[in-house]
Amino acid sequence: MAYKIDDNCIKCGACQGECPVGAISEGDTMYVIDPDACIDCGACEAICPVGAISQE
């Protein structure tokens, strides 16, 4: 089950730098996670300062 980023994202970029497989990219209004590339490690969820990342 992949992780997702919700509307609370503040575009700080912490998650992108933490992702070991490069599944996170910058979108127009927030960062997005490619569900096909996500390995469900949870590193992004742990680093997000506003709790905008959770499992789908």
C-alpha positions in Angstrom: 0.0 0.0 0.0 1.6 3.3 -1.1 1.8 6.5 0.8 0.0 9.7 -0.2 0.4 13.4 0.6 -2.7 15.4 1.5 -3.6 19.1 1.2 -1.8 19.9 4.5 1.5 19.7 2.5 3.5 23.0 2.9 6.0 22.1 0.1 9.0 22.1 2.4 10.7 19.3 0.4 11.7 17.2 3.4 10.0 14.1 2.1 11.5 14.3 -1.3 15.0 14.3 0.1 14.2 11.4 2.5 12.7 9.0 -0.1 15.2 6.2 -0.9 13.7 5.4 -4.3 12.9 8.9 -5.6 9.1 8.3 -5.7 8.3 11.9 -4.5 8.2 14.9 -6.9 7.1 18.5 -6.6 3.6 19.1 -8.0 1.9 22.4 -8.6 0.5 22.9 -5.1 2.1 20.1 -3.1 4.5 17.2 -3.4 3.2 14.0 -4.9 4.1 10.3 -4.4 4.3 7.9 -7.4 2.4 4.9 -6.1 4.1 2.6 -8.5 7.6 3.6 -7.3 6.8 3.8 -3.6 8.2 0.9 -1.6 6.1 1.6 1.5 9.1 2.3 3.7 7.5 5.1 5.7 10.5 7.4 5.7 8.5 10.3 4.2 5.8 10.0 6.8 8.3 10.0 9.6 10.0 13.2 8.3 7.0 15.3 7.4 6.8 18.2 9.8 3.0 18.8 9.4 1.8 15.1 9.2 0.6 15.4 5.6 1.7 11.9 4.6 -0.2 8.7 5.4 -0.8 5.3 3.9 -3.5 5.0 1.3 
